[in-house]
Amino acid sequence: MATIKDIALKAGVSSASVSRILNNDATLNVPQETRQRVFDAAKELGYEKKKKKFDDTTMTIGIVQWMSPVQETDDPYYLSIRQGVEEFCFQNKISIKRVFQTDVDYLSSLEGVEGLVCIGKYSQKDMDTLKKVCPNIIYLDMNVDPIHEGCIVLDFKNAIRLVIDYFHQLHHQNIGYLGGLEWIDQKRYPDVRKKYFKRFCDQYQMNYNDYIIEDAFSIESGFTMMNELIQNKKVPTAIFAASDPIAIGALRALTQNGYRVPQDVSIIGFDNIDTANYTSPPLTTIFAPTFDMGYMGARMLFDSFRRNENISPIRVQMPCFLIERESCAKRD
């Protein structure tokens, strides 16, 4: 049976290069002719690639969504994370057990999984329980602090810096914050976006104290919060909404009350959901790589499974970007 060394001799390249070429290593910088020469040599010699042990092993990943199916439908943020996990599993023929924390006896449904992707926010009690179900676990969109589990989060600090810098460039001085509330065991989970919003507004000496309201991450909530500011005659010249659904609801409230966007009020959302490109005007927003977060989380689990290891305690932080559309304008 032909070996990698045989192919290397026939193709005139090193054994290491043959191995990387046959494994489709895109990071190997060799001419296409060299790649083709290796493939031709392998075919001519009748080389058959040996299957690694893990190729014959199937994996089952459990996806735990911290909210109910109805809440997930209302908030595309967490739905997008789950879809990223599922896409990686589909591409790599990984079985999935999908549960919602609101399901009755959801832990029993996770029996036999080799990895857990937990989306959302969890108490320490929840984390201890999930660890007993499967020690190979990663948390998505939850900052585990201190770091004792693997987690992937967004770079909220620089995301909000982009927002406030942009408003500053547009000469806005009165900035509003429409946020959402999340809870763990009836205790509020702090949204660091609000903390950084205040910090960067203070750096530019912007006014915001009269324009902060928080409710739910939904279109209805955005509509209600914006109407409250309008009724109290506390409408700033610019609004940052902690999610695109909130921003869309606020946009509707402003339009309904005769305000022009962006001439009277500028709005920036957060997420970059598909609908944001089709509002009137199209919504300027922060692109949050939620799908990529889910995809990466599943990949990390899969890689650790192939190594017969559990994910080490680690925090991965993913960048966000400002998407400029037409919902913001310079203040005269």
C-alpha positions as CSV (number, residue, x, y, z in Angstrom):
1,M,0.0,0.0,0.0
2,A,1.3,3.4,-1.0
3,T,2.4,5.7,1.8
4,I,2.8,9.5,2.1
5,K,6.5,9.0,1.8
6,D,6.0,7.3,-1.6
7,I,3.8,10.2,-2.8
8,A,6.4,12.7,-1.6
9,L,9.2,11.0,-3.6
10,K,7.1,10.7,-6.7
11,A,5.8,14.3,-6.5
12,G,9.1,15.8,-5.5
13,V,7.9,17.5,-2.3
14,S,8.3,16.8,1.4
15,S,6.2,14.3,3.3
16,A,4.8,17.1,5.5
17,S,3.6,19.0,2.5
18,V,1.9,15.9,1.1
19,S,0.1,15.4,4.4
20,R,-1.2,18.9,4.5
21,I,-2.2,18.9,0.8
22,L,-4.1,15.7,1.1
23,N,-5.9,17.0,4.2
24,N,-6.9,20.2,2.2
25,D,-4.9,22.5,4.5
26,A,-5.8,25.9,2.9
27,T,-3.1,27.7,5.0
28,L,-0.3,25.9,3.1
29,N,1.1,28.3,0.6
30,V,2.1,26.2,-2.4
31,P,1.4,26.6,-6.2
32,Q,-1.7,24.9,-7.5
33,E,0.5,22.9,-9.8
34,T,2.2,21.4,-6.8
35,R,-1.1,20.5,-5.2
36,Q,-2.2,18.8,-8.5
37,R,1.0,16.9,-8.8
38,V,0.5,15.5,-5.3
39,F,-3.1,14.5,-6.1
40,D,-2.0,12.9,-9.3
41,A,0.8,10.9,-7.6
42,A,-1.6,9.7,-4.9
43,K,-4.1,8.5,-7.5
44,E,-1.4,6.8,-9.6
45,L,0.0,5.0,-6.6
46,G,-3.4,4.0,-5.4
47,Y,-3.1,5.8,-2.1
48,E,-6.1,5.5,0.3
49,K,-6.3,8.0,3.1
50,K,-6.5,6.3,6.5
51,K,-9.5,7.3,8.6
52,K,-8.6,8.7,11.9
53,K,-10.2,7.2,14.9
54,F,-12.7,10.1,15.4
55,D,-13.9,9.8,11.8
56,D,-15.8,6.7,12.8
57,T,-17.2,8.3,16.0
58,T,-20.4,10.2,16.0
59,M,-21.0,13.1,18.4
60,T,-24.1,14.4,19.9
61,I,-24.3,18.0,21.0
62,G,-27.0,19.3,23.4
63,I,-28.2,22.9,22.7
64,V,-29.7,24.5,25.8
65,Q,-31.6,27.8,25.1
66,W,-32.3,29.7,28.3
67,M,-35.5,31.3,27.0
68,S,-38.8,29.8,25.8
69,P,-39.5,29.1,22.1
70,V,-41.9,32.1,22.0
71,Q,-39.3,34.4,23.5
72,E,-36.7,33.2,21.1
73,T,-39.0,34.0,18.2
74,D,-39.4,37.5,19.5
75,D,-35.7,38.1,19.9
76,P,-33.7,37.1,16.8
77,Y,-30.4,37.6,18.7
78,Y,-30.5,34.3,20.5
79,L,-32.2,32.5,17.6
80,S,-29.2,33.5,15.4
81,I,-26.8,32.0,17.9
82,R,-28.6,28.7,17.9
83,Q,-28.7,28.7,14.1
84,G,-24.9,29.1,14.1
85,V,-24.6,26.0,16.3
86,E,-26.9,24.0,14.2
87,E,-25.2,25.0,10.9
88,F,-21.8,23.7,12.2
89,C,-23.5,20.5,13.4
90,F,-25.2,20.0,10.0
91,Q,-21.9,20.5,8.1
92,N,-20.1,18.0,10.3
93,K,-22.9,15.4,10.7
94,I,-23.2,16.0,14.4
95,S,-26.4,14.9,16.1
96,I,-28.3,17.5,18.1
97,K,-30.5,17.4,21.1
98,R,-32.2,20.8,21.4
99,V,-33.9,21.9,24.6
100,F,-35.3,25.0,26.1
101,Q,-34.7,25.7,29.8
102,T,-38.5,26.2,30.1
103,D,-39.2,22.6,29.0
104,V,-40.5,20.2,31.6
105,D,-37.6,18.0,32.8
106,Y,-35.3,19.4,30.1
107,L,-32.2,17.8,31.7
108,S,-33.4,14.3,31.0
109,S,-33.5,15.1,27.3
110,L,-29.8,15.8,27.4
111,E,-28.8,12.3,28.5
112,G,-25.9,10.9,26.5
113,V,-24.6,14.1,24.9
114,E,-20.8,14.6,24.4
115,G,-21.0,18.4,24.5
116,L,-23.2,21.1,25.7
117,V,-23.8,24.6,24.1
118,C,-25.6,26.8,26.6
119,I,-27.0,29.9,25.1
120,G,-27.9,32.8,27.3
121,K,-27.6,33.5,31.0
122,Y,-27.3,30.9,33.8
123,S,-27.0,31.0,37.5
124,Q,-24.1,29.3,39.3
125,K,-26.6,26.6,40.4
126,D,-27.7,26.0,36.8
127,M,-24.0,25.8,35.7
128,D,-23.2,23.2,38.5
129,T,-26.2,21.1,37.4
130,L,-25.3,21.3,33.7
131,K,-21.7,20.4,34.5
132,K,-23.0,17.1,35.9
133,V,-24.9,16.4,32.7
134,C,-21.8,16.9,30.6
135,P,-18.4,18.3,31.6
136,N,-17.6,19.4,28.0
137,I,-19.5,22.6,28.0
138,I,-19.4,26.1,26.6
139,Y,-21.5,29.2,27.3
140,L,-22.5,31.6,24.6
141,D,-23.3,35.3,25.3
142,M,-22.6,34.9,29.0
143,N,-19.5,36.4,30.5
144,V,-18.3,33.7,33.0
145,D,-16.4,35.8,35.6
146,P,-14.2,34.6,37.1
147,I,-13.4,32.3,34.3
148,H,-14.1,28.7,35.4
149,E,-15.9,27.6,32.2
150,G,-15.4,28.2,28.5
151,C,-17.4,31.1,27.2
152,I,-17.8,33.3,24.0
153,V,-18.9,36.9,24.4
154,L,-19.1,40.0,22.2
155,D,-16.8,42.9,22.6
156,F,-19.5,45.2,24.0
157,K,-17.0,47.8,25.2
158,N,-15.7,48.7,21.7
159,A,-19.1,48.3,20.2
160,I,-20.5,51.0,22.4
161,R,-17.4,53.1,21.8
162,L,-18.2,53.0,18.1
163,V,-21.8,54.2,18.8
164,I,-20.8,57.1,21.0
165,D,-17.9,58.2,18.8
166,Y,-20.2,58.2,15.8
167,F,-22.8,60.3,17.6
168,H,-20.0,62.7,18.7
169,Q,-18.8,63.0,15.1
170,L,-22.4,63.9,14.2
171,H,-22.4,66.7,16.9
172,H,-25.1,65.1,19.1
173,Q,-25.1,66.2,22.7
174,N,-28.3,64.7,24.2
175,I,-28.2,60.9,23.8
176,G,-30.9,58.4,24.9
177,Y,-30.5,54.8,25.9
178,L,-33.3,52.3,25.4
179,G,-32.3,49.0,27.0
180,G,-33.6,45.6,27.8
181,L,-33.7,43.7,31.1
182,E,-32.6,40.1,31.6
183,W,-33.0,38.1,34.8
184,I,-31.4,35.1,36.5
185,D,-33.3,33.5,39.4
186,Q,-35.3,36.8,39.8
187,K,-32.0,38.7,40.0
188,R,-31.2,41.2,37.3
189,Y,-28.3,40.3,35.0
190,P,-26.3,43.5,34.3
191,D,-26.0,44.6,30.7
192,V,-22.5,46.0,30.3
193,R,-23.7,48.1,27.3
194,K,-25.4,50.5,29.7
195,K,-22.2,50.8,31.8
196,Y,-20.1,51.6,28.7
197,F,-22.7,53.9,27.3
198,K,-22.5,56.0,30.4
199,R,-18.7,55.9,30.5
200,F,-18.2,57.1,26.9
201,C,-21.0,59.7,27.1
202,D,-19.2,61.1,30.2
203,Q,-15.9,61.3,28.2
204,Y,-17.6,63.6,25.7
205,Q,-19.7,65.4,28.4
206,M,-22.9,64.3,26.7
207,N,-26.3,64.5,28.5
208,Y,-28.0,61.2,29.0
209,N,-29.5,61.0,32.6
210,D,-33.0,62.1,31.5
211,Y,-33.1,59.7,28.6
212,I,-32.4,56.2,30.0
213,I,-35.3,53.7,30.0
214,E,-35.1,49.9,30.2
215,D,-37.7,47.2,29.6
216,A,-37.8,44.1,27.4
217,F,-35.8,43.3,24.2
218,S,-38.8,43.6,21.9
219,I,-40.4,45.8,19.3
220,E,-43.4,46.5,21.6
221,S,-41.0,47.5,24.4
222,G,-39.1,49.9,22.1
223,F,-42.4,51.5,21.0
224,T,-43.5,51.9,24.6
225,M,-40.2,53.3,25.9
226,M,-40.0,55.8,23.1
227,N,-43.6,56.9,23.7
228,E,-42.8,57.4,27.3
229,L,-39.9,59.8,26.4
230,I,-42.2,61.6,24.0
231,Q,-45.0,62.0,26.5
232,N,-42.6,63.3,29.1
233,K,-41.2,65.7,26.6
234,K,-37.7,64.3,27.0
235,V,-36.8,63.4,23.5
236,P,-33.0,63.5,22.8
237,T,-31.5,64.2,19.4
238,A,-30.0,60.7,19.3
239,I,-31.0,57.2,20.6
240,F,-29.0,54.1,21.1
241,A,-31.2,51.0,21.3
242,A,-29.7,47.9,22.9
243,S,-31.3,45.7,20.2
244,D,-32.7,46.2,16.7
245,P,-36.2,45.2,17.7
246,I,-36.1,47.9,20.3
247,A,-34.9,50.4,17.7
248,I,-37.6,49.4,15.3
249,G,-40.3,50.0,17.9
250,A,-38.8,53.3,18.8
251,L,-38.7,54.3,15.1
252,R,-42.4,53.5,14.8
253,A,-43.2,55.6,17.9
254,L,-41.2,58.6,16.6
255,T,-42.8,58.5,13.2
256,Q,-46.3,58.1,14.6
257,N,-45.7,61.2,16.8
258,G,-44.5,63.4,13.9
259,Y,-40.8,63.1,14.5
260,R,-38.5,62.7,11.5
261,V,-35.7,60.2,11.5
262,P,-32.9,61.2,11.1
263,Q,-33.6,64.9,10.7
264,D,-35.1,65.3,14.2
265,V,-33.8,62.2,16.0
266,S,-31.0,59.8,15.0
267,I,-31.2,56.1,16.0
268,I,-28.6,53.3,16.2
269,G,-29.6,49.7,16.9
270,F,-27.7,46.6,17.9
271,D,-27.6,43.2,16.2
272,N,-28.0,43.9,12.5
273,I,-31.0,41.6,12.0
274,D,-32.3,41.3,8.4
275,T,-35.2,43.6,9.0
276,A,-32.9,46.5,9.9
277,N,-32.1,46.9,6.2
278,Y,-35.8,47.3,5.3
279,T,-37.0,49.8,7.9
280,S,-37.9,53.4,6.8
281,P,-35.2,54.7,6.9
282,P,-32.9,51.8,6.9
283,L,-31.4,51.3,10.4
284,T,-27.8,52.2,11.3
285,T,-26.8,49.4,13.7
286,I,-24.0,47.5,15.3
287,F,-23.3,44.2,13.6
288,A,-23.1,41.5,16.3
289,P,-21.6,38.2,15.0
290,T,-24.2,36.0,16.8
291,F,-24.3,33.3,14.1
292,D,-20.5,33.1,14.1
293,M,-20.6,32.9,17.9
294,G,-22.8,29.8,17.7
295,Y,-20.7,28.3,14.9
296,M,-17.5,28.8,16.8
297,G,-18.9,27.4,20.0
298,A,-20.0,24.2,18.3
299,R,-16.6,24.0,16.6
300,M,-14.7,24.3,19.9
301,L,-16.8,21.5,21.4
302,F,-16.2,19.3,18.4
303,D,-12.5,19.9,18.5
304,S,-12.2,19.1,22.2
305,F,-14.3,15.9,21.6
306,R,-11.9,14.8,18.9
307,R,-9.0,15.3,21.3
308,N,-10.9,13.3,24.0
309,E,-10.7,16.4,26.2
310,N,-13.1,18.9,27.8
311,I,-13.0,22.6,26.9
312,S,-10.6,24.4,29.2
313,P,-11.8,27.5,31.1
314,I,-11.4,30.3,28.5
315,R,-13.1,33.5,27.4
316,V,-13.3,34.3,23.7
317,Q,-14.3,37.8,22.7
318,M,-15.7,38.5,19.3
319,P,-15.6,42.0,17.6
320,C,-18.6,44.1,16.6
321,F,-18.8,46.6,13.7
322,L,-20.9,49.7,13.0
323,I,-23.1,49.4,9.9
324,E,-23.9,52.9,8.6
325,R,-27.3,53.3,6.9
326,E,-29.7,56.2,6.9
327,S,-31.1,56.5,10.4
328,C,-28.5,59.0,11.6
329,A,-27.7,62.5,10.5
330,K,-25.4,65.4,11.6
331,R,-26.8,67.8,14.1
332,D,-26.6,71.5,13.0
